[in-house]
Amino acid sequence: MNIGILSRGPELYSTRRLAEAAHTRGHEVRVVDYLRCYMNITSRHPKVIYAGEELNFDAVIPRIGASYTFYGGAVVRQFETMHTLTLNGSVSIIRSRDKLRSLQLLAREGIGLPVTSFAHSTKDIDGLIDIVGGAPLVVKLIEGTQGSGVVLAETRKAGESVISAFRQLDANILVQEFVKEADGEDIRALVVGGEVVASMMRKAAEGEFRSNLHRGGTALPVNLSDEECHTAIQAARVMGLDVAGVDLLRSKNGPVVMEVNSSPGLEGIEGSSGVDVADAIIAYLEKRHAEREGKRSAGQWSGSDTVL
């Protein structure tokens, strides 16, 4: 296959590992900065152009940063318009970046979640806090990533102040129950093609409640229960993601999903689990491509397997 990796740079760990795995398995690979791509949007011959060159790939692997979801999603969508196989479609990427929408979709399917509330007016702060059972509680910016925009309010008064401050800045927030029994630990399950291929436990640094590795958290190996595996797989399925990092907490009511990431980092989970996740991703891409080519040969492929 001729594979394009949509990424800000070839030196990034996850991008480099995916390129290495693809090369090892005999594929041609090119890393393309999606922010430098521009598009010819036409019904007859849609194009994605990079540095004056029209791009043609058998498949693309999007590594779209959260800050560039709108434009990155548009580039992925343009490849879909060109009937290029995309590992994680544009709709799924954009859906996963909207924390509120993600939680609503997961809740509709009965997947375990922390109790969450959402409102627009500061006049409803008391109701928001009551829904999650009072303090301590967690306040999250809907647009936040890697632990940014997440605040633990240990008292009701602190919660009221934080919520009011965010809303005065016209920031959209979620208020969630604080899962105390998780004790600063969460689980990242890496789902590829409907299977958990690797997992790790992230433990928060001393004095920190956020376990994100970018916040000084530590990655440790962990074995998942059948229920945790099932929850992670179902969460990825609901979001429509071929590749997903599903973040779970171990609550007294069973596993609850905190977030579903469409561009999960590979460094921490490969290092802690010892699993070659990049190879598993490329192997799955090969499977998807072979299935598509089989349908094409049998005259069963309509030209696209992605909902735009």
C-alpha positions in Angstrom: 0.0 0.0 0.0 0.9 3.6 -0.4 0.1 5.1 3.0 -0.1 8.7 4.0 0.2 9.7 7.7 -1.4 13.1 8.4 0.7 14.5 11.1 2.4 17.8 12.1 5.8 16.2 12.0 7.7 12.9 11.3 9.8 13.3 14.5 6.7 12.8 16.8 7.0 9.4 18.5 3.6 8.0 17.4 4.1 9.2 13.8 7.6 7.8 13.7 6.5 4.4 15.0 3.6 4.1 12.6 6.0 5.0 9.7 8.5 2.4 10.9 5.9 -0.3 11.3 4.5 0.4 7.8 8.0 0.3 6.2 8.8 -2.9 8.1 5.6 -4.5 6.6 6.6 -3.5 3.1 4.5 -0.4 2.5 5.4 3.0 1.0 4.9 5.7 3.6 4.8 9.5 3.5 4.2 11.9 6.4 2.2 15.0 5.4 1.5 18.0 7.5 -2.2 18.3 7.1 -2.2 22.0 7.9 -0.1 22.5 4.7 -2.7 20.6 2.6 -5.1 22.5 0.5 -8.2 21.3 -1.3 -9.8 21.4 -4.7 -13.4 20.8 -3.9 -15.2 19.7 -7.1 -17.6 16.9 -7.9 -15.6 15.6 -10.9 -12.1 15.4 -9.6 -11.7 16.4 -5.9 -8.1 16.8 -4.9 -5.8 17.2 -1.8 -2.7 19.2 -2.7 0.5 19.5 -0.8 3.3 21.9 -1.9 1.8 22.0 -5.3 1.6 18.2 -5.6 -1.7 16.3 -5.8 -1.7 13.5 -3.2 -2.9 10.0 -4.0 -2.8 7.4 -1.3 -4.3 3.9 -0.9 -5.0 4.8 2.7 -4.4 7.6 5.2 -3.8 7.4 9.0 -5.0 10.7 10.6 -3.0 12.0 13.5 -5.1 15.1 14.0 -4.2 17.3 17.0 -7.1 18.6 19.1 -6.3 22.2 18.4 -6.7 21.6 14.7 -9.8 19.4 14.6 -11.8 21.6 12.3 -9.2 21.9 9.5 -7.7 18.4 10.1 -11.2 16.9 9.9 -11.8 18.8 6.6 -8.7 17.3 5.1 -9.7 13.8 6.2 -13.2 14.4 4.8 -11.6 15.4 1.4 -9.7 12.1 1.3 -13.0 10.4 2.0 -14.6 12.3 -0.9 -11.7 10.9 -3.1 -12.7 7.4 -1.8 -9.4 7.0 0.0 -9.4 4.5 2.9 -9.1 6.4 6.1 -8.3 4.9 9.5 -10.7 6.8 11.7 -13.2 8.8 9.6 -13.7 12.5 9.8 -17.1 12.2 11.5 -15.7 10.0 14.2 -12.7 12.2 14.8 -14.9 15.3 15.2 -17.5 13.5 17.3 -14.8 12.3 19.7 -13.4 15.8 20.2 -16.8 17.0 21.5 -16.8 15.9 25.1 -20.5 16.6 25.6 -21.6 14.9 22.4 -19.4 11.9 23.2 -20.9 11.5 26.7 -24.4 11.8 25.3 -23.8 9.1 22.7 -22.1 6.8 25.2 -25.0 7.3 27.7 -27.5 6.5 25.0 -25.9 3.1 24.6 -25.8 2.4 28.3 -22.0 2.6 28.7 -20.8 3.4 32.2 -20.0 7.0 32.8 -19.4 9.3 35.8 -22.5 11.3 36.8 -22.2 14.5 34.6 -24.2 17.7 34.4 -24.2 20.5 31.9 -26.0 23.9 31.8 -25.7 27.3 30.2 -26.8 29.8 32.8 -24.9 30.7 36.0 -28.3 30.8 37.7 -28.3 27.0 37.5 -25.0 26.3 39.4 -26.8 24.9 42.4 -28.6 22.4 40.2 -25.4 21.4 38.4 -23.7 20.6 41.7 -26.7 18.8 43.2 -26.8 16.4 40.1 -23.3 15.2 40.7 -23.9 14.7 44.4 -22.1 17.8 45.7 -18.4 18.3 46.5 -15.8 17.2 45.8 -16.5 17.6 42.1 -14.6 18.0 38.8 -15.2 20.9 36.4 -14.0 20.4 32.8 -13.7 22.6 29.8 -15.4 20.8 26.9 -12.5 21.9 24.7 -9.7 20.9 27.1 -7.1 18.3 26.2 -4.3 16.3 28.0 -5.7 17.4 31.4 -5.8 21.1 30.7 -9.0 22.9 31.7 -9.8 20.3 34.4 -10.3 21.5 38.0 -11.0 19.6 41.2 -13.2 21.6 43.5 -13.0 20.1 47.0 -15.8 22.2 48.5 -19.2 23.3 47.2 -18.1 27.0 47.6 -15.0 26.3 45.4 -17.2 24.5 42.9 -19.5 27.5 42.6 -16.6 29.9 42.2 -14.9 27.8 39.4 -18.1 27.2 37.5 -19.1 30.9 37.7 -15.6 32.0 36.6 -15.6 29.7 33.6 -19.1 30.7 32.5 -18.3 34.4 32.8 -15.6 33.7 30.2 -18.3 32.1 28.1 -16.5 28.7 28.3 -18.6 25.6 27.9 -18.0 23.2 30.8 -19.1 19.9 32.2 -19.5 19.2 35.9 -18.7 15.6 37.0 -18.7 13.6 40.1 -15.3 13.0 41.6 -14.6 9.2 41.6 -12.6 9.1 44.9 -12.1 5.4 44.9 -10.0 5.7 41.7 -7.3 7.2 43.9 -5.6 9.2 41.2 -5.4 6.2 38.8 -7.0 5.6 35.5 -6.7 3.1 32.7 -5.9 3.7 29.0 -7.2 0.8 26.8 -5.9 0.9 23.2 -8.6 -0.5 20.9 -7.7 -1.4 17.3 -10.4 -2.9 15.1 -12.7 -3.9 17.9 -10.0 -5.5 20.1 -8.1 -4.2 23.1 -4.5 -4.7 21.9 -2.7 -3.0 24.8 -3.4 -1.3 28.1 -1.7 0.7 30.8 -2.5 2.3 34.2 -1.7 5.9 34.6 -1.0 7.1 38.2 -1.1 10.7 39.1 2.0 12.5 40.4 2.1 13.4 44.1 -0.3 16.1 44.9 -2.1 15.9 41.5 -5.4 14.3 40.8 -5.0 14.2 37.0 -3.2 11.1 35.8 -2.2 12.4 32.3 1.4 11.6 31.4 1.7 15.2 30.2 0.9 16.2 33.8 3.7 14.1 35.3 1.7 10.9 35.6 3.4 7.5 35.6 2.5 4.7 33.2 2.4 1.1 34.6 1.4 -2.3 33.1 -2.1 -3.5 34.0 -4.4 -6.4 33.3 -7.9 -5.5 32.4 -11.0 -7.4 33.5 -13.5 -8.8 30.9 -15.9 -6.0 31.9 -13.2 -3.3 31.3 -12.3 -4.7 27.9 -15.9 -4.9 26.9 -16.6 -1.3 28.0 -13.5 0.0 26.1 -14.5 -1.9 22.9 -18.1 -0.7 23.1 -17.0 2.9 23.7 -14.8 2.8 20.5 -17.6 1.2 18.6 -20.2 3.9 19.6 -17.7 6.6 18.6 -17.1 4.8 15.2 -13.4 4.7 15.7 -11.1 2.0 14.2 -8.3 3.1 16.6 -9.1 4.6 19.9 -7.6 5.3 23.3 -10.3 4.7 25.8 -9.8 6.2 29.3 -11.5 4.3 32.2 -11.8 4.8 35.9 -12.4 1.9 38.3 -15.4 3.1 40.2 -17.5 1.3 42.9 -20.1 0.8 40.2 -17.7 -0.8 37.7 -15.6 0.8 34.9 -16.7 4.3 33.8 -15.5 6.0 30.6 -13.8 9.4 31.0 -12.8 10.0 27.4 -12.4 8.4 24.0 -9.3 9.6 22.1 -9.2 9.4 18.3 -5.4 10.1 18.1 -4.0 8.2 21.1 -0.3 8.6 21.8 1.7 5.4 21.5 4.9 6.1 23.5 3.5 5.6 27.1 1.4 2.5 26.2 4.1 0.8 24.1 6.7 1.4 26.8 4.6 0.2 29.7 2.9 -2.8 28.0 5.7 -4.0 25.8 3.2 -4.3 22.9 4.0 -3.2 19.4 0.9 -1.1 19.0 2.1 0.5 15.8 2.4 -2.9 14.1 -1.1 -3.8 15.2 -2.5 -0.6 13.7 -0.8 -1.3 10.3 -1.9 -4.9 10.4 -5.5 -3.8 10.9 -5.1 -1.2 8.1 -3.9 -4.1 5.8 -7.0 -6.1 6.7 -9.4 -3.1 6.0 -7.7 -2.5 2.6 -7.8 -6.2 1.6 -11.6 -6.3 2.5 -12.2 -3.3 0.4 -10.2 -4.6 -2.5 -12.1 -7.9 -2.2 -15.5 -6.1 -2.4 -14.2 -4.0 -5.4 -13.2 -7.2 -7.2 -16.6 -8.8 -6.5 -18.4 -5.6 -7.7 -19.8 -5.1 -4.2 -18.1 -1.8 -3.3 -20.1 1.3 -3.9 -17.1 3.7 -3.9 -17.1 4.6 -0.2 -17.4 2.9 3.2 -17.5 6.2 5.1 -20.5 8.3 6.2 -19.7 11.9 5.4 
